[in-house]
Each structure stands twice: as C-alpha cells, then as structure tokens.
Amino acid sequence: MLSAPFIRTQDYGTRSSIVLLIEYTGSVAFVERSFNPRDESQKEVRYECYIKP
C-alpha cells in the first residue's frame, strides 16, 4: 500500500511530490507539485539555480 505513486488511506495520503535535478553542467532545478484530495495536480513550484563546478 505504501509503495504506490499516490498513497490514500483513512489517516494518510500523498500531498506533494518533489524532484531535484542536478546536471553535470551545474544547473540545479527543484520542482514541487502539490495535489488535492482527488490526486489532481493543484500547484507546481519550481526553483532553478546554477552551482559553479
């Protein structure tokens, strides 16, 4: 039950998903996607930056 992409139980459920992308070139992106109770994408926030090698 807890390994599904969306967890939905009486007391617990998936509220957001996060991905951190780091490229060899130093480009970094952090993306968070929030979901409503019906597992529909509600909001997406994206932060990007560059890290010097």
GIPE-V881423 format. One record per residue. N is the residue number from 1. OMEGA is omega in whole degrees, -180 to 180 (999 if undefined). NEAR is the number of other C-alpha atoms within 10 Angstrom. Layout:
n->N omega->OMEGA near->NEAR
n->N omega->OMEGA near->NEAR
This chain:
n->1 omega->-175 near->8
n->2 omega->179 near->11
n->3 omega->180 near->6
n->4 omega->178 near->8
n->5 omega->176 near->9
n->6 omega->179 near->15
n->7 omega->179 near->13
n->8 omega->174 near->16
n->9 omega->-179 near->10
n->10 omega->-175 near->5
n->11 omega->-172 near->5
n->12 omega->177 near->9
n->13 omega->178 near->13
n->14 omega->178 near->17
n->15 omega->179 near->16
n->16 omega->175 near->16
n->17 omega->-177 near->14
n->18 omega->173 near->13
n->19 omega->177 near->11
n->20 omega->-178 near->13
n->21 omega->179 near->11
n->22 omega->-179 near->15
n->23 omega->179 near->11
n->24 omega->-178 near->8
n->25 omega->-179 near->10
n->26 omega->178 near->12
n->27 omega->-179 near->14
n->28 omega->176 near->15
n->29 omega->176 near->15
n->30 omega->-178 near->14
n->31 omega->177 near->14
n->32 omega->179 near->14
n->33 omega->179 near->16
n->34 omega->-177 near->16
n->35 omega->175 near->16
n->36 omega->-178 near->12
n->37 omega->179 near->11
n->38 omega->179 near->8
n->39 omega->177 near->15
n->40 omega->179 near->10
n->41 omega->-176 near->14
n->42 omega->-173 near->13
n->43 omega->176 near->11
n->44 omega->178 near->13
n->45 omega->-178 near->10
n->46 omega->175 near->12
n->47 omega->179 near->10
n->48 omega->177 near->12
n->49 omega->-180 near->10
n->50 omega->178 near->12
n->51 omega->178 near->11
n->52 omega->179 near->6
n->53 omega->999 near->7
